[in-house]
Each structure stands twice: as structure tokens, then as C-alpha cells.
Amino acid sequence: MKPPPFVYCRPGDLAEALAVLAEHGDEARPLAGGQSLVPMLNHRLARPGVLVDIGAIEELQRMERRPSDWLIGATVTQRRVERHRVEGCELLRLAMPYIGHRQIRARGTIGGSIAHADPAAELPAVALTVDATMVAAGRDGERAIDASSFFAGPYMNSLEDGEVLSHVIFPVLPSTTRCSFKEFARRKGDFAVAGIAAAVDITDRAVSTARLTAFAIGSNPVRLTGAEEALAGRSLDAAALTDASEAAAAEVEPWDDIHGSPQYRRQLVAALLQRALQEVAP
Ligand SMILES: Cc1cc2nc3c(=O)[nH]c(=O)nc-3n(C[C@H](O)[C@H](O)[C@H](O)COP(=O)(O)OP(=O)(O)OC[C@H]3O[C@@H](n4cnc5c(N)ncnc54)[C@H](O)[C@@H]3O)c2cc1C
């Protein structure tokens, strides 16, 4: 398959990219690693007239450890983060190897994956679990968007026309937080049929805060607030794990597709959550 015709431009700075996006409106689309957009073009699922390659914009390639968070530029590749290990942001490190294959992660970007908002993608689930902040750049400046309001449905985000995701801020979690990332896929490198991201803060052997997210089960990743509440103040013993996984299975509303029925996905959510909690238990 070949893509429909398009005009390609590769601006050298963000201001220029924003000007081109503003000039062409919804005819134009940013191109990052191309690992999702290029297949979409080839399958004619997207037909932008103008592709704005943001790969040469230096300010989108920053990766900085600040006192309480990591600032990761939108075009930082997934592989770069994987190799860096991002101390203090363990969930990000744990999730990275599940994204496709190494060759894909060498091109695919942090911002591209989050902006693309694939319901089965790992990075949106990580962002939601750790309460990451997405920073959108537009011609009028920057604005911050919480992960809880960024994902607006399958393959939809809450960026305005003409805005670019410029960077993502991942908070550094306390050293008492233990993380686990579990997913089930039919083959290594495939998109998940269901997955769990967990960051559990444990003080004096009891859960002080549990952040649990299920993904690949519906339009967007979802926080498992029922399961989080079921764990509050408890030690991670067998009864707590059972209560949390039952709460998770009851609160999700999985979709039905060729990869799994809602009932099957509910069971996967419960089983993956059990495994994640076993892993973080002291
Ligand atoms: C075989 C294969 C297997 C894969 N498996 C997985 C997997 O298991 N898990 C997973 O999560 N992903 C998987 N992917 C997708 C991959 O991770 C992509 O890297 C990711 O989805 C998109 O990142 P990208 O940088 O390639 O973005 P692109 O493909 O360039 O762009 C994707 C979309 O985001 C928009 N966009 C990109 N950057 C920005 C920005 N800064 N601001 C605003 N909009 C932007 C584009 O306009 C486009 O609409 C797979 C891809 C392939 C080809």
C-alpha cells in the first residue's frame, strides 16, 4: 500500500512547526516516529495533506531529571527512555519493553504514543497511573493537561487544533512506592489484550496509596478506583489481593472484539492485578 499524496516539511524549531500547523488547520498533522501514522497513511486511514515532521526540533528532544519529576520531550524515543532507566520513574522503565519490538521503540516516540492514544498502548496507562502532565504548545503559549483529562476516546486526545504535545512530566514517585506492569498479549510484541499498571505506596507494611490502571479493555485506560479503595490501609495479604481483584473485575466494562469477550477480559484484569500485587508485596 502507498500513502495518498502529501506535502512534507521538516521545521527546525517549534515556532515554525506551529506556524505551519496553524496555516493548514486540520489538513496538517505532526509526524514523529511514524510507527503509527505511516501505517495509517498506507492503509488510507488518515489523509493529511501536509505532514509536519517534528523530528528535527531540538527543544522536543529534552530529557531532564528535575527535583521532583522527569521532563521528557515529545520526540524522545521509547528506546532512549528504555536505555536510560529513568530512576524514580520505575513504571515507565517496566512498561517500555512491552511496546512492540526494539526496532519500533528505536523510532517510536514518547509523545507520539501518548498523542496517538491507542487504547491498547502502554504509555497512556503509565501516564494515567502516575498522574503525568502533558504539556501542549500552541501559538499562544503552553498549557498543562492532566493525564486524567488528556485521553478523550480511542485514538483521540484533548489537544486543540494547531497544538503539539511538547513534553510530558512524569512525577518521581516516593522510594516507598513499588511498581509492577503486567499485560497479556498473544505473541511477544503484540498489542495487549488486557494489561495492568500498578504503583503502590507501602508504609509499615500497609498500603498508603494504590494507583492501579487497566488498559486495552475499552476506549481509554481506566483507573481501578474500586480496587484502589479495597487496598487502602491493608497489608497485601491473600484476602486483600482477592478483594482488590474482585473489585477490579466488577468495575471494568471491557469491550468485545475478536481478541476477547468482556468476560474473558474481566478475568484477565483480575488475574493480572493479582500478579502485579504479588510482585509489589513486601
Ligand atoms: C508492528 C508494530 C507494533 C507496535 N506495537 C505497539 C505496542 O505493543 N504498544 C504500543 O503502545 N505501541 C505499539 N506500536 C506503535 C508505536 O509504539 C508508535 O511508536 C506509537 O504509537 C506512535 O509513536 P510515533 O512517535 O511513531 O508517532 P507517529 O506515528 O509519528 O504519530 C502518531 C500520531 O500521533 C500524532 N503525534 C505524534 N507526535 C505528536 C506530538 N508531539 N504532538 C501531537 N501529535 C503528535 C501524529 O500526528 C499521529 O496522529 C507498534 C507499532 C508497530 C508498527
The ligand as an SDF file (V2000), in Angstrom:
LIG
                    3D

 53 58  0  0  0  0  0  0  0  0999 V2000
    4.4350   -3.5870   14.4160 C   0  0  0  0  0  0  0  0  0  0  0  0
    4.1180   -2.5270   15.4370 C   0  0  0  0  0  0  0  0  0  0  0  0
    3.8400   -2.9220   16.7350 C   0  0  0  0  0  0  0  0  0  0  0  0
    3.5410   -1.9560   17.6970 C   0  0  0  0  0  0  0  0  0  0  0  0
    3.2450   -2.3700   18.9640 N   0  0  0  0  0  0  0  0  0  0  0  0
    2.9590   -1.4520   19.8950 C   0  0  0  0  0  0  0  0  0  0  0  0
    2.6560   -1.8460   21.2280 C   0  0  0  0  0  0  0  0  0  0  0  0
    2.6840   -3.0250   21.5860 O   0  0  0  0  0  0  0  0  0  0  0  0
    2.3370   -0.8720   22.1130 N   0  0  0  0  0  0  0  0  0  0  0  0
    2.3010    0.4570   21.7580 C   0  0  0  0  0  0  0  0  0  0  0  0
    1.9950    1.3130   22.5990 O   0  0  0  0  0  0  0  0  0  0  0  0
    2.5860    0.8530   20.5110 N   0  0  0  0  0  0  0  0  0  0  0  0
    2.9190   -0.0580   19.5740 C   0  0  0  0  0  0  0  0  0  0  0  0
    3.2010    0.3640   18.3030 N   0  0  0  0  0  0  0  0  0  0  0  0
    3.1050    1.8060   17.9890 C   0  0  0  0  0  0  0  0  0  0  0  0
    4.3900    2.5410   18.3520 C   0  0  0  0  0  0  0  0  0  0  0  0
    4.6250    2.4930   19.7320 O   0  0  0  0  0  0  0  0  0  0  0  0
    4.3720    4.0220   17.9840 C   0  0  0  0  0  0  0  0  0  0  0  0
    5.6380    4.4650   18.3210 O   0  0  0  0  0  0  0  0  0  0  0  0
    3.4120    4.9720   18.6850 C   0  0  0  0  0  0  0  0  0  0  0  0
    2.0940    4.5440   18.6630 O   0  0  0  0  0  0  0  0  0  0  0  0
    3.3760    6.3130   17.9870 C   0  0  0  0  0  0  0  0  0  0  0  0
    4.5700    6.9740   18.1590 O   0  0  0  0  0  0  0  0  0  0  0  0
    5.3040    7.6310   16.9230 P   0  0  0  0  0  0  0  0  0  0  0  0
    6.3570    8.5010   17.5110 O   0  0  0  0  0  0  0  0  0  0  0  0
    5.7170    6.6200   15.9530 O   0  0  0  0  0  0  0  0  0  0  0  0
    4.1350    8.6060   16.3440 O   0  0  0  0  0  0  0  0  0  0  0  0
    3.6080    8.8070   14.8580 P   0  0  0  0  0  0  0  0  0  0  0  0
    3.2610    7.5120   14.2440 O   0  0  0  0  0  0  0  0  0  0  0  0
    4.5200    9.6990   14.1160 O   0  0  0  0  0  0  0  0  0  0  0  0
    2.2680    9.6290   15.1870 O   0  0  0  0  0  0  0  0  0  0  0  0
    1.1500    9.0010   15.7540 C   0  0  0  0  0  0  0  0  0  0  0  0
    0.0160   10.0320   15.9140 C   0  0  0  0  0  0  0  0  0  0  0  0
    0.3310   10.9740   16.9250 O   0  0  0  0  0  0  0  0  0  0  0  0
    0.4180   12.3070   16.3790 C   0  0  0  0  0  0  0  0  0  0  0  0
    1.5680   12.9220   17.0320 N   0  0  0  0  0  0  0  0  0  0  0  0
    2.8230   12.4230   17.1040 C   0  0  0  0  0  0  0  0  0  0  0  0
    3.5910   13.2180   17.8680 N   0  0  0  0  0  0  0  0  0  0  0  0
    2.8050   14.2330   18.2620 C   0  0  0  0  0  0  0  0  0  0  0  0
    3.0350   15.3850   19.0790 C   0  0  0  0  0  0  0  0  0  0  0  0
    4.2150   15.6250   19.6450 N   0  0  0  0  0  0  0  0  0  0  0  0
    2.0080   16.2350   19.2820 N   0  0  0  0  0  0  0  0  0  0  0  0
    0.7890   15.9960   18.7280 C   0  0  0  0  0  0  0  0  0  0  0  0
    0.5070   14.9250   17.9610 N   0  0  0  0  0  0  0  0  0  0  0  0
    1.5140   14.0650   17.7260 C   0  0  0  0  0  0  0  0  0  0  0  0
    0.5690   12.1300   14.8810 C   0  0  0  0  0  0  0  0  0  0  0  0
    0.0730   13.2500   14.1770 O   0  0  0  0  0  0  0  0  0  0  0  0
   -0.2290   10.8630   14.6360 C   0  0  0  0  0  0  0  0  0  0  0  0
   -1.5990   11.1900   14.5710 O   0  0  0  0  0  0  0  0  0  0  0  0
    3.5200   -0.5670   17.3360 C   0  0  0  0  0  0  0  0  0  0  0  0
    3.8420   -0.1750   16.0190 C   0  0  0  0  0  0  0  0  0  0  0  0
    4.1420   -1.1430   15.0870 C   0  0  0  0  0  0  0  0  0  0  0  0
    4.4830   -0.6940   13.6910 C   0  0  0  0  0  0  0  0  0  0  0  0
  1  2  1  0
  2  3  1  0
  2 52  2  0
  3  4  2  0
  4  5  1  0
  4 50  1  0
  5  6  2  0
  6  7  1  0
  6 13  1  0
  7  8  2  0
  7  9  1  0
  9 10  1  0
 10 11  2  0
 10 12  1  0
 12 13  2  0
 13 14  1  0
 14 15  1  0
 14 50  1  0
 15 16  1  0
 16 17  1  0
 16 18  1  0
 18 19  1  0
 18 20  1  0
 20 21  1  0
 20 22  1  0
 22 23  1  0
 23 24  1  0
 24 25  2  0
 24 26  1  0
 24 27  1  0
 27 28  1  0
 28 29  2  0
 28 30  1  0
 28 31  1  0
 31 32  1  0
 32 33  1  0
 33 34  1  0
 33 48  1  0
 34 35  1  0
 35 36  1  0
 35 46  1  0
 36 37  1  0
 36 45  1  0
 37 38  2  0
 38 39  1  0
 39 40  1  0
 39 45  2  0
 40 41  1  0
 40 42  2  0
 42 43  1  0
 43 44  2  0
 44 45  1  0
 46 47  1  0
 46 48  1  0
 48 49  1  0
 50 51  2  0
 51 52  1  0
 52 53  1  0
M  END
$$$$
